[in-house]
Amino acid sequence: MGYAGIQMLMEKLKQLINCKDNPLINIPSIIYERPQFQLLYQDLGSMIQTLYIDEHQYLHDQKKLNDVKKRFTYAAEEAQYIVDLFLSGVHIRNNGLLPTSKDFKDSLNLDDVRRSLLSVKVEFMSMIIDSMKMDSSRRPERILKQSAAAQISISSESKKLLDEFVVGHDRDAELIRDKLVEDQKKEF
């Protein structure tokens, strides 16, 4: 199941939650399970937003991101399997037949799948936090180099400007220029 398969599962869940005039869905045992469909829909939607739609500017390890996406896809496949078995069992019983397999469930239990989705989300968030920590640990070194370069260029540019625009007594101009350069150095 790829992204398209996950979107199809989302569409199926949306129909199970919202469709009130479809006789295949308006069965008491399906209506009873709508809250679980809603929770699964919200969990999957949140993960789709997080993994596929949001920008991941802090993540540098594409392999880890792909591994998390695979775990999410596996959990979504498991959810689809459970929902399909439940719906199949409901329709078999609704037609007056007895299910031939113990796999067809009378009730829907998505707790394990929801825990798996939460686990994937926690792993993804910890990846983002770790990546942000790595970025911030590199940042001070970069900032120090940038500010040192900026200070040198500001100091040399300031001296050029002061040399070009100095009016008045030479001694007073030198004192003022030195004072300005010192103040700029203290700021950086």
PyMOL CGO cylinders between C-alpha atoms (Angstrom):
from pymol import cmd
from pymol.cgo import CYLINDER

trace = [
    CYLINDER, 0.00, 0.00, 0.00, 1.43, 3.33, -0.99, 0.3, 1, 1, 1, 1, 1, 1,
    CYLINDER, 1.43, 3.33, -0.99, 0.24, 6.87, -0.45, 0.3, 1, 1, 1, 1, 1, 1,
    CYLINDER, 0.24, 6.87, -0.45, -2.69, 6.30, -2.87, 0.3, 1, 1, 1, 1, 1, 1,
    CYLINDER, -2.69, 6.30, -2.87, -3.79, 3.24, -0.88, 0.3, 1, 1, 1, 1, 1, 1,
    CYLINDER, -3.79, 3.24, -0.88, -3.69, 5.24, 2.34, 0.3, 1, 1, 1, 1, 1, 1,
    CYLINDER, -3.69, 5.24, 2.34, -5.83, 7.93, 0.70, 0.3, 1, 1, 1, 1, 1, 1,
    CYLINDER, -5.83, 7.93, 0.70, -8.35, 5.25, -0.36, 0.3, 1, 1, 1, 1, 1, 1,
    CYLINDER, -8.35, 5.25, -0.36, -8.51, 4.00, 3.23, 0.3, 1, 1, 1, 1, 1, 1,
    CYLINDER, -8.51, 4.00, 3.23, -9.12, 7.58, 4.37, 0.3, 1, 1, 1, 1, 1, 1,
    CYLINDER, -9.12, 7.58, 4.37, -11.98, 7.90, 1.87, 0.3, 1, 1, 1, 1, 1, 1,
    CYLINDER, -11.98, 7.90, 1.87, -13.50, 4.60, 3.08, 0.3, 1, 1, 1, 1, 1, 1,
    CYLINDER, -13.50, 4.60, 3.08, -13.31, 5.79, 6.70, 0.3, 1, 1, 1, 1, 1, 1,
    CYLINDER, -13.31, 5.79, 6.70, -14.89, 9.11, 5.78, 0.3, 1, 1, 1, 1, 1, 1,
    CYLINDER, -14.89, 9.11, 5.78, -17.81, 7.26, 4.18, 0.3, 1, 1, 1, 1, 1, 1,
    CYLINDER, -17.81, 7.26, 4.18, -18.19, 5.00, 7.22, 0.3, 1, 1, 1, 1, 1, 1,
    CYLINDER, -18.19, 5.00, 7.22, -18.25, 8.05, 9.48, 0.3, 1, 1, 1, 1, 1, 1,
    CYLINDER, -18.25, 8.05, 9.48, -20.45, 10.42, 7.47, 0.3, 1, 1, 1, 1, 1, 1,
    CYLINDER, -20.45, 10.42, 7.47, -22.68, 8.41, 5.14, 0.3, 1, 1, 1, 1, 1, 1,
    CYLINDER, -22.68, 8.41, 5.14, -26.13, 8.11, 6.64, 0.3, 1, 1, 1, 1, 1, 1,
    CYLINDER, -26.13, 8.11, 6.64, -28.18, 7.14, 3.60, 0.3, 1, 1, 1, 1, 1, 1,
    CYLINDER, -28.18, 7.14, 3.60, -26.19, 4.14, 2.32, 0.3, 1, 1, 1, 1, 1, 1,
    CYLINDER, -26.19, 4.14, 2.32, -27.95, 0.87, 3.28, 0.3, 1, 1, 1, 1, 1, 1,
    CYLINDER, -27.95, 0.87, 3.28, -24.61, -1.00, 3.21, 0.3, 1, 1, 1, 1, 1, 1,
    CYLINDER, -24.61, -1.00, 3.21, -23.21, 1.33, 5.86, 0.3, 1, 1, 1, 1, 1, 1,
    CYLINDER, -23.21, 1.33, 5.86, -26.35, 2.10, 7.85, 0.3, 1, 1, 1, 1, 1, 1,
    CYLINDER, -26.35, 2.10, 7.85, -26.23, -1.15, 9.80, 0.3, 1, 1, 1, 1, 1, 1,
    CYLINDER, -26.23, -1.15, 9.80, -26.41, -0.91, 13.61, 0.3, 1, 1, 1, 1, 1, 1,
    CYLINDER, -26.41, -0.91, 13.61, -23.12, -2.70, 14.23, 0.3, 1, 1, 1, 1, 1, 1,
    CYLINDER, -23.12, -2.70, 14.23, -21.32, -0.34, 11.82, 0.3, 1, 1, 1, 1, 1, 1,
    CYLINDER, -21.32, -0.34, 11.82, -23.04, 2.74, 13.25, 0.3, 1, 1, 1, 1, 1, 1,
    CYLINDER, -23.04, 2.74, 13.25, -22.00, 1.59, 16.72, 0.3, 1, 1, 1, 1, 1, 1,
    CYLINDER, -22.00, 1.59, 16.72, -18.33, 1.57, 15.67, 0.3, 1, 1, 1, 1, 1, 1,
    CYLINDER, -18.33, 1.57, 15.67, -18.34, 5.08, 14.11, 0.3, 1, 1, 1, 1, 1, 1,
    CYLINDER, -18.34, 5.08, 14.11, -16.42, 6.61, 17.03, 0.3, 1, 1, 1, 1, 1, 1,
    CYLINDER, -16.42, 6.61, 17.03, -13.56, 4.15, 16.41, 0.3, 1, 1, 1, 1, 1, 1,
    CYLINDER, -13.56, 4.15, 16.41, -13.61, 4.94, 12.68, 0.3, 1, 1, 1, 1, 1, 1,
    CYLINDER, -13.61, 4.94, 12.68, -13.46, 8.64, 13.57, 0.3, 1, 1, 1, 1, 1, 1,
    CYLINDER, -13.46, 8.64, 13.57, -10.47, 8.19, 15.88, 0.3, 1, 1, 1, 1, 1, 1,
    CYLINDER, -10.47, 8.19, 15.88, -8.62, 6.12, 13.28, 0.3, 1, 1, 1, 1, 1, 1,
    CYLINDER, -8.62, 6.12, 13.28, -9.41, 8.72, 10.62, 0.3, 1, 1, 1, 1, 1, 1,
    CYLINDER, -9.41, 8.72, 10.62, -7.99, 11.48, 12.84, 0.3, 1, 1, 1, 1, 1, 1,
    CYLINDER, -7.99, 11.48, 12.84, -4.86, 9.48, 13.68, 0.3, 1, 1, 1, 1, 1, 1,
    CYLINDER, -4.86, 9.48, 13.68, -4.17, 8.62, 10.05, 0.3, 1, 1, 1, 1, 1, 1,
    CYLINDER, -4.17, 8.62, 10.05, -4.90, 12.17, 8.91, 0.3, 1, 1, 1, 1, 1, 1,
    CYLINDER, -4.90, 12.17, 8.91, -2.50, 13.59, 11.46, 0.3, 1, 1, 1, 1, 1, 1,
    CYLINDER, -2.50, 13.59, 11.46, 0.25, 11.22, 10.34, 0.3, 1, 1, 1, 1, 1, 1,
    CYLINDER, 0.25, 11.22, 10.34, -0.38, 11.93, 6.65, 0.3, 1, 1, 1, 1, 1, 1,
    CYLINDER, -0.38, 11.93, 6.65, -0.05, 15.64, 7.38, 0.3, 1, 1, 1, 1, 1, 1,
    CYLINDER, -0.05, 15.64, 7.38, 3.10, 15.10, 9.41, 0.3, 1, 1, 1, 1, 1, 1,
    CYLINDER, 3.10, 15.10, 9.41, 4.89, 12.64, 7.12, 0.3, 1, 1, 1, 1, 1, 1,
    CYLINDER, 4.89, 12.64, 7.12, 3.77, 13.56, 3.62, 0.3, 1, 1, 1, 1, 1, 1,
    CYLINDER, 3.77, 13.56, 3.62, 2.54, 17.16, 3.56, 0.3, 1, 1, 1, 1, 1, 1,
    CYLINDER, 2.54, 17.16, 3.56, 4.59, 19.16, 6.08, 0.3, 1, 1, 1, 1, 1, 1,
    CYLINDER, 4.59, 19.16, 6.08, 8.09, 20.30, 5.16, 0.3, 1, 1, 1, 1, 1, 1,
    CYLINDER, 8.09, 20.30, 5.16, 10.91, 18.46, 6.92, 0.3, 1, 1, 1, 1, 1, 1,
    CYLINDER, 10.91, 18.46, 6.92, 13.62, 21.10, 6.80, 0.3, 1, 1, 1, 1, 1, 1,
    CYLINDER, 13.62, 21.10, 6.80, 15.33, 19.80, 9.93, 0.3, 1, 1, 1, 1, 1, 1,
    CYLINDER, 15.33, 19.80, 9.93, 15.58, 16.19, 8.85, 0.3, 1, 1, 1, 1, 1, 1,
    CYLINDER, 15.58, 16.19, 8.85, 18.89, 15.28, 7.29, 0.3, 1, 1, 1, 1, 1, 1,
    CYLINDER, 18.89, 15.28, 7.29, 18.59, 11.49, 7.34, 0.3, 1, 1, 1, 1, 1, 1,
    CYLINDER, 18.59, 11.49, 7.34, 16.30, 10.51, 4.46, 0.3, 1, 1, 1, 1, 1, 1,
    CYLINDER, 16.30, 10.51, 4.46, 16.75, 6.81, 5.24, 0.3, 1, 1, 1, 1, 1, 1,
    CYLINDER, 16.75, 6.81, 5.24, 15.26, 7.23, 8.73, 0.3, 1, 1, 1, 1, 1, 1,
    CYLINDER, 15.26, 7.23, 8.73, 12.36, 9.23, 7.29, 0.3, 1, 1, 1, 1, 1, 1,
    CYLINDER, 12.36, 9.23, 7.29, 11.68, 6.48, 4.75, 0.3, 1, 1, 1, 1, 1, 1,
    CYLINDER, 11.68, 6.48, 4.75, 11.80, 3.86, 7.52, 0.3, 1, 1, 1, 1, 1, 1,
    CYLINDER, 11.80, 3.86, 7.52, 9.23, 5.80, 9.54, 0.3, 1, 1, 1, 1, 1, 1,
    CYLINDER, 9.23, 5.80, 9.54, 7.03, 6.10, 6.45, 0.3, 1, 1, 1, 1, 1, 1,
    CYLINDER, 7.03, 6.10, 6.45, 7.28, 2.33, 5.94, 0.3, 1, 1, 1, 1, 1, 1,
    CYLINDER, 7.28, 2.33, 5.94, 6.21, 1.71, 9.55, 0.3, 1, 1, 1, 1, 1, 1,
    CYLINDER, 6.21, 1.71, 9.55, 3.29, 4.10, 9.08, 0.3, 1, 1, 1, 1, 1, 1,
    CYLINDER, 3.29, 4.10, 9.08, 2.27, 2.35, 5.85, 0.3, 1, 1, 1, 1, 1, 1,
    CYLINDER, 2.27, 2.35, 5.85, 2.43, -1.02, 7.62, 0.3, 1, 1, 1, 1, 1, 1,
    CYLINDER, 2.43, -1.02, 7.62, 0.17, 0.29, 10.42, 0.3, 1, 1, 1, 1, 1, 1,
    CYLINDER, 0.17, 0.29, 10.42, -2.26, 1.70, 7.83, 0.3, 1, 1, 1, 1, 1, 1,
    CYLINDER, -2.26, 1.70, 7.83, -2.33, -1.66, 6.04, 0.3, 1, 1, 1, 1, 1, 1,
    CYLINDER, -2.33, -1.66, 6.04, -3.08, -3.38, 9.32, 0.3, 1, 1, 1, 1, 1, 1,
    CYLINDER, -3.08, -3.38, 9.32, -5.90, -0.91, 9.99, 0.3, 1, 1, 1, 1, 1, 1,
    CYLINDER, -5.90, -0.91, 9.99, -7.36, -1.53, 6.55, 0.3, 1, 1, 1, 1, 1, 1,
    CYLINDER, -7.36, -1.53, 6.55, -7.19, -5.29, 7.10, 0.3, 1, 1, 1, 1, 1, 1,
    CYLINDER, -7.19, -5.29, 7.10, -8.99, -5.04, 10.45, 0.3, 1, 1, 1, 1, 1, 1,
    CYLINDER, -8.99, -5.04, 10.45, -11.68, -2.71, 9.07, 0.3, 1, 1, 1, 1, 1, 1,
    CYLINDER, -11.68, -2.71, 9.07, -12.22, -4.93, 6.01, 0.3, 1, 1, 1, 1, 1, 1,
    CYLINDER, -12.22, -4.93, 6.01, -12.54, -8.09, 8.16, 0.3, 1, 1, 1, 1, 1, 1,
    CYLINDER, -12.54, -8.09, 8.16, -15.02, -6.33, 10.42, 0.3, 1, 1, 1, 1, 1, 1,
    CYLINDER, -15.02, -6.33, 10.42, -17.11, -5.02, 7.51, 0.3, 1, 1, 1, 1, 1, 1,
    CYLINDER, -17.11, -5.02, 7.51, -17.04, -8.40, 5.77, 0.3, 1, 1, 1, 1, 1, 1,
    CYLINDER, -17.04, -8.40, 5.77, -18.17, -10.13, 8.96, 0.3, 1, 1, 1, 1, 1, 1,
    CYLINDER, -18.17, -10.13, 8.96, -20.99, -7.62, 9.45, 0.3, 1, 1, 1, 1, 1, 1,
    CYLINDER, -20.99, -7.62, 9.45, -22.26, -8.06, 5.89, 0.3, 1, 1, 1, 1, 1, 1,
    CYLINDER, -22.26, -8.06, 5.89, -22.03, -11.86, 6.02, 0.3, 1, 1, 1, 1, 1, 1,
    CYLINDER, -22.03, -11.86, 6.02, -24.05, -11.91, 9.25, 0.3, 1, 1, 1, 1, 1, 1,
    CYLINDER, -24.05, -11.91, 9.25, -26.44, -9.27, 7.91, 0.3, 1, 1, 1, 1, 1, 1,
    CYLINDER, -26.44, -9.27, 7.91, -27.23, -11.53, 4.96, 0.3, 1, 1, 1, 1, 1, 1,
    CYLINDER, -27.23, -11.53, 4.96, -28.13, -14.35, 7.35, 0.3, 1, 1, 1, 1, 1, 1,
    CYLINDER, -28.13, -14.35, 7.35, -24.98, -16.35, 6.81, 0.3, 1, 1, 1, 1, 1, 1,
    CYLINDER, -24.98, -16.35, 6.81, -22.54, -17.57, 9.40, 0.3, 1, 1, 1, 1, 1, 1,
    CYLINDER, -22.54, -17.57, 9.40, -18.93, -16.57, 8.90, 0.3, 1, 1, 1, 1, 1, 1,
    CYLINDER, -18.93, -16.57, 8.90, -16.79, -19.53, 7.92, 0.3, 1, 1, 1, 1, 1, 1,
    CYLINDER, -16.79, -19.53, 7.92, -13.66, -18.11, 9.50, 0.3, 1, 1, 1, 1, 1, 1,
    CYLINDER, -13.66, -18.11, 9.50, -12.80, -16.96, 13.00, 0.3, 1, 1, 1, 1, 1, 1,
    CYLINDER, -12.80, -16.96, 13.00, -11.06, -13.99, 11.38, 0.3, 1, 1, 1, 1, 1, 1,
    CYLINDER, -11.06, -13.99, 11.38, -14.36, -12.20, 10.84, 0.3, 1, 1, 1, 1, 1, 1,
    CYLINDER, -14.36, -12.20, 10.84, -14.87, -10.14, 13.98, 0.3, 1, 1, 1, 1, 1, 1,
    CYLINDER, -14.87, -10.14, 13.98, -18.15, -9.20, 15.68, 0.3, 1, 1, 1, 1, 1, 1,
    CYLINDER, -18.15, -9.20, 15.68, -16.64, -6.01, 17.02, 0.3, 1, 1, 1, 1, 1, 1,
    CYLINDER, -16.64, -6.01, 17.02, -13.97, -3.61, 15.90, 0.3, 1, 1, 1, 1, 1, 1,
    CYLINDER, -13.97, -3.61, 15.90, -10.78, -3.24, 17.93, 0.3, 1, 1, 1, 1, 1, 1,
    CYLINDER, -10.78, -3.24, 17.93, -8.31, -0.72, 16.56, 0.3, 1, 1, 1, 1, 1, 1,
    CYLINDER, -8.31, -0.72, 16.56, -6.38, -0.15, 19.81, 0.3, 1, 1, 1, 1, 1, 1,
    CYLINDER, -6.38, -0.15, 19.81, -3.21, -1.95, 18.66, 0.3, 1, 1, 1, 1, 1, 1,
    CYLINDER, -3.21, -1.95, 18.66, -3.19, -0.12, 15.34, 0.3, 1, 1, 1, 1, 1, 1,
    CYLINDER, -3.19, -0.12, 15.34, -3.69, 3.23, 17.06, 0.3, 1, 1, 1, 1, 1, 1,
    CYLINDER, -3.69, 3.23, 17.06, -0.82, 2.42, 19.43, 0.3, 1, 1, 1, 1, 1, 1,
    CYLINDER, -0.82, 2.42, 19.43, 1.37, 1.61, 16.42, 0.3, 1, 1, 1, 1, 1, 1,
    CYLINDER, 1.37, 1.61, 16.42, 0.46, 4.93, 14.81, 0.3, 1, 1, 1, 1, 1, 1,
    CYLINDER, 0.46, 4.93, 14.81, 1.28, 6.76, 18.04, 0.3, 1, 1, 1, 1, 1, 1,
    CYLINDER, 1.28, 6.76, 18.04, 4.60, 4.95, 18.24, 0.3, 1, 1, 1, 1, 1, 1,
    CYLINDER, 4.60, 4.95, 18.24, 5.45, 6.02, 14.67, 0.3, 1, 1, 1, 1, 1, 1,
    CYLINDER, 5.45, 6.02, 14.67, 4.50, 9.61, 15.50, 0.3, 1, 1, 1, 1, 1, 1,
    CYLINDER, 4.50, 9.61, 15.50, 6.67, 9.62, 18.64, 0.3, 1, 1, 1, 1, 1, 1,
    CYLINDER, 6.67, 9.62, 18.64, 9.62, 8.20, 16.69, 0.3, 1, 1, 1, 1, 1, 1,
    CYLINDER, 9.62, 8.20, 16.69, 9.19, 10.83, 13.99, 0.3, 1, 1, 1, 1, 1, 1,
    CYLINDER, 9.19, 10.83, 13.99, 8.99, 13.68, 16.51, 0.3, 1, 1, 1, 1, 1, 1,
    CYLINDER, 8.99, 13.68, 16.51, 12.13, 12.45, 18.27, 0.3, 1, 1, 1, 1, 1, 1,
    CYLINDER, 12.13, 12.45, 18.27, 13.89, 12.41, 14.89, 0.3, 1, 1, 1, 1, 1, 1,
    CYLINDER, 13.89, 12.41, 14.89, 12.92, 16.05, 14.35, 0.3, 1, 1, 1, 1, 1, 1,
    CYLINDER, 12.92, 16.05, 14.35, 14.09, 17.02, 17.84, 0.3, 1, 1, 1, 1, 1, 1,
    CYLINDER, 14.09, 17.02, 17.84, 17.42, 15.21, 17.36, 0.3, 1, 1, 1, 1, 1, 1,
    CYLINDER, 17.42, 15.21, 17.36, 17.93, 16.91, 13.98, 0.3, 1, 1, 1, 1, 1, 1,
    CYLINDER, 17.93, 16.91, 13.98, 17.14, 20.30, 15.48, 0.3, 1, 1, 1, 1, 1, 1,
    CYLINDER, 17.14, 20.30, 15.48, 19.64, 19.66, 18.28, 0.3, 1, 1, 1, 1, 1, 1,
    CYLINDER, 19.64, 19.66, 18.28, 22.31, 18.79, 15.73, 0.3, 1, 1, 1, 1, 1, 1,
    CYLINDER, 22.31, 18.79, 15.73, 21.53, 21.96, 13.78, 0.3, 1, 1, 1, 1, 1, 1,
    CYLINDER, 21.53, 21.96, 13.78, 21.68, 24.12, 16.90, 0.3, 1, 1, 1, 1, 1, 1,
    CYLINDER, 21.68, 24.12, 16.90, 24.98, 22.56, 18.05, 0.3, 1, 1, 1, 1, 1, 1,
    CYLINDER, 24.98, 22.56, 18.05, 26.52, 23.47, 14.68, 0.3, 1, 1, 1, 1, 1, 1,
    CYLINDER, 26.52, 23.47, 14.68, 25.02, 26.95, 14.67, 0.3, 1, 1, 1, 1, 1, 1,
    CYLINDER, 25.02, 26.95, 14.67, 27.27, 28.71, 17.27, 0.3, 1, 1, 1, 1, 1, 1,
    CYLINDER, 27.27, 28.71, 17.27, 30.41, 27.83, 15.31, 0.3, 1, 1, 1, 1, 1, 1,
    CYLINDER, 30.41, 27.83, 15.31, 28.85, 29.18, 12.11, 0.3, 1, 1, 1, 1, 1, 1,
    CYLINDER, 28.85, 29.18, 12.11, 27.61, 32.33, 13.85, 0.3, 1, 1, 1, 1, 1, 1,
    CYLINDER, 27.61, 32.33, 13.85, 31.03, 33.03, 15.36, 0.3, 1, 1, 1, 1, 1, 1,
    CYLINDER, 31.03, 33.03, 15.36, 32.69, 32.75, 11.96, 0.3, 1, 1, 1, 1, 1, 1,
    CYLINDER, 32.69, 32.75, 11.96, 30.05, 34.94, 10.35, 0.3, 1, 1, 1, 1, 1, 1,
    CYLINDER, 30.05, 34.94, 10.35, 30.21, 37.63, 13.06, 0.3, 1, 1, 1, 1, 1, 1,
    CYLINDER, 30.21, 37.63, 13.06, 34.01, 37.72, 12.95, 0.3, 1, 1, 1, 1, 1, 1,
    CYLINDER, 34.01, 37.72, 12.95, 33.92, 38.18, 9.18, 0.3, 1, 1, 1, 1, 1, 1,
    CYLINDER, 33.92, 38.18, 9.18, 31.20, 40.80, 9.52, 0.3, 1, 1, 1, 1, 1, 1,
    CYLINDER, 31.20, 40.80, 9.52, 33.19, 42.68, 12.17, 0.3, 1, 1, 1, 1, 1, 1,
    CYLINDER, 33.19, 42.68, 12.17, 36.27, 42.79, 9.95, 0.3, 1, 1, 1, 1, 1, 1,
    CYLINDER, 36.27, 42.79, 9.95, 34.28, 44.02, 6.96, 0.3, 1, 1, 1, 1, 1, 1,
    CYLINDER, 34.28, 44.02, 6.96, 32.34, 46.58, 9.05, 0.3, 1, 1, 1, 1, 1, 1,
    CYLINDER, 32.34, 46.58, 9.05, 35.53, 47.88, 10.63, 0.3, 1, 1, 1, 1, 1, 1,
    CYLINDER, 35.53, 47.88, 10.63, 37.32, 48.31, 7.30, 0.3, 1, 1, 1, 1, 1, 1,
    CYLINDER, 37.32, 48.31, 7.30, 34.23, 49.83, 5.66, 0.3, 1, 1, 1, 1, 1, 1,
    CYLINDER, 34.23, 49.83, 5.66, 33.72, 52.20, 8.59, 0.3, 1, 1, 1, 1, 1, 1,
    CYLINDER, 33.72, 52.20, 8.59, 37.32, 53.40, 8.41, 0.3, 1, 1, 1, 1, 1, 1,
    CYLINDER, 37.32, 53.40, 8.41, 36.98, 54.02, 4.68, 0.3, 1, 1, 1, 1, 1, 1,
    CYLINDER, 36.98, 54.02, 4.68, 33.77, 55.98, 5.20, 0.3, 1, 1, 1, 1, 1, 1,
    CYLINDER, 33.77, 55.98, 5.20, 35.23, 57.97, 8.06, 0.3, 1, 1, 1, 1, 1, 1,
    CYLINDER, 35.23, 57.97, 8.06, 38.36, 58.75, 6.06, 0.3, 1, 1, 1, 1, 1, 1,
    CYLINDER, 38.36, 58.75, 6.06, 36.25, 60.01, 3.18, 0.3, 1, 1, 1, 1, 1, 1,
    CYLINDER, 36.25, 60.01, 3.18, 33.85, 62.20, 5.20, 0.3, 1, 1, 1, 1, 1, 1,
    CYLINDER, 33.85, 62.20, 5.20, 36.04, 63.64, 7.96, 0.3, 1, 1, 1, 1, 1, 1,
    CYLINDER, 36.04, 63.64, 7.96, 35.73, 67.42, 8.21, 0.3, 1, 1, 1, 1, 1, 1,
    CYLINDER, 35.73, 67.42, 8.21, 37.52, 69.60, 10.78, 0.3, 1, 1, 1, 1, 1, 1,
    CYLINDER, 37.52, 69.60, 10.78, 40.73, 69.29, 12.69, 0.3, 1, 1, 1, 1, 1, 1,
    CYLINDER, 40.73, 69.29, 12.69, 42.80, 66.19, 11.93, 0.3, 1, 1, 1, 1, 1, 1,
    CYLINDER, 42.80, 66.19, 11.93, 43.54, 65.36, 15.57, 0.3, 1, 1, 1, 1, 1, 1,
    CYLINDER, 43.54, 65.36, 15.57, 39.86, 65.64, 16.60, 0.3, 1, 1, 1, 1, 1, 1,
    CYLINDER, 39.86, 65.64, 16.60, 38.82, 63.56, 13.59, 0.3, 1, 1, 1, 1, 1, 1,
    CYLINDER, 38.82, 63.56, 13.59, 41.25, 60.79, 14.54, 0.3, 1, 1, 1, 1, 1, 1,
    CYLINDER, 41.25, 60.79, 14.54, 39.94, 60.69, 18.12, 0.3, 1, 1, 1, 1, 1, 1,
    CYLINDER, 39.94, 60.69, 18.12, 36.33, 60.55, 16.94, 0.3, 1, 1, 1, 1, 1, 1,
    CYLINDER, 36.33, 60.55, 16.94, 37.12, 57.87, 14.37, 0.3, 1, 1, 1, 1, 1, 1,
    CYLINDER, 37.12, 57.87, 14.37, 38.97, 55.73, 16.93, 0.3, 1, 1, 1, 1, 1, 1,
    CYLINDER, 38.97, 55.73, 16.93, 36.12, 56.09, 19.40, 0.3, 1, 1, 1, 1, 1, 1,
    CYLINDER, 36.12, 56.09, 19.40, 33.55, 55.00, 16.78, 0.3, 1, 1, 1, 1, 1, 1,
    CYLINDER, 33.55, 55.00, 16.78, 35.61, 51.98, 15.77, 0.3, 1, 1, 1, 1, 1, 1,
    CYLINDER, 35.61, 51.98, 15.77, 36.02, 50.96, 19.44, 0.3, 1, 1, 1, 1, 1, 1,
    CYLINDER, 36.02, 50.96, 19.44, 32.27, 51.25, 20.03, 0.3, 1, 1, 1, 1, 1, 1,
    CYLINDER, 32.27, 51.25, 20.03, 31.56, 49.09, 17.01, 0.3, 1, 1, 1, 1, 1, 1,
    CYLINDER, 31.56, 49.09, 17.01, 34.00, 46.43, 18.18, 0.3, 1, 1, 1, 1, 1, 1,
    CYLINDER, 34.00, 46.43, 18.18, 32.34, 46.36, 21.62, 0.3, 1, 1, 1, 1, 1, 1,
    CYLINDER, 32.34, 46.36, 21.62, 28.92, 45.79, 20.01, 0.3, 1, 1, 1, 1, 1, 1,
    CYLINDER, 28.92, 45.79, 20.01, 30.15, 42.65, 18.25, 0.3, 1, 1, 1, 1, 1, 1,
]
cmd.load_cgo(trace, "trace")
